[in-house]
Amino acid sequence: MKKNIKKIVGVIACVTLLCAMTGCAMLDSAINDLKGSLIGNGYVIDTYDNYGNKVMTTTGDKINIEGNPVETTSYDSSGDIITGYELSSIITINIDGKEIQSCGDTCIFEQKGLNAEVDFQQENIYSNTNGSITDNTYIAGIVNKYKNMFGKSRIVVVKSQLGQPITAYSGDEVYWEIPDDLPKMTKLMIDGKALYIHRANFQIIDKALLD
């Protein structure tokens, strides 16, 4: 048992070192989260209605996003009360010491220095296998999860809740994750800059599919 734990710790240490040496996007995201929690990050926040019309732009130097847990109660088979927590639909945006509570709107948090792909046009995708073993869906699933850790060359297309195009981003090292402490939120790292998408439709497309 102890030997297995040592092996696991060793693997984790090696992966962490490899991430630090090769520019792991997942590690960049964790550092970005830590900075945001401690002092905040600079963002431009664009808010849209359901049709994709921009209704407000907010900028700030020290911004953090927080979820709002709500206490829940249920009963077990013995009739005892079980207390738990689940996230409400409300997010709290801390902006240079002030707050906005937001619920229902589409919000795109673009870290300063990240630029939208203003000339992007949606294309149809036609792909065929070349017979490579990496085309196998099971193997590809494992490989792509690993590649996501380090960032992949991708296009991110963001649409309104009713499917109207809003904006797009591209990067050579794009990583995505679902924060477990933020409701209806997806976080991406695009070439070292964070992008949060809240309550919007989107696609993350490998650039290789568009070549």
PyMOL commands that set and color helices and strands:
alter all, ss='L'
color gray80, all
select helices_A, chain A and resi 2-22+25-38+133-135+137-150+207-210
alter helices_A, ss='H'
color red, helices_A
select strands_A, chain A and resi 41-48+54-75+81-95+98-102+106-111+152-159+165-177+185-190+193-198+201-206
alter strands_A, ss='S'
color yellow, strands_A
deselect
rebuild
show_as cartoon
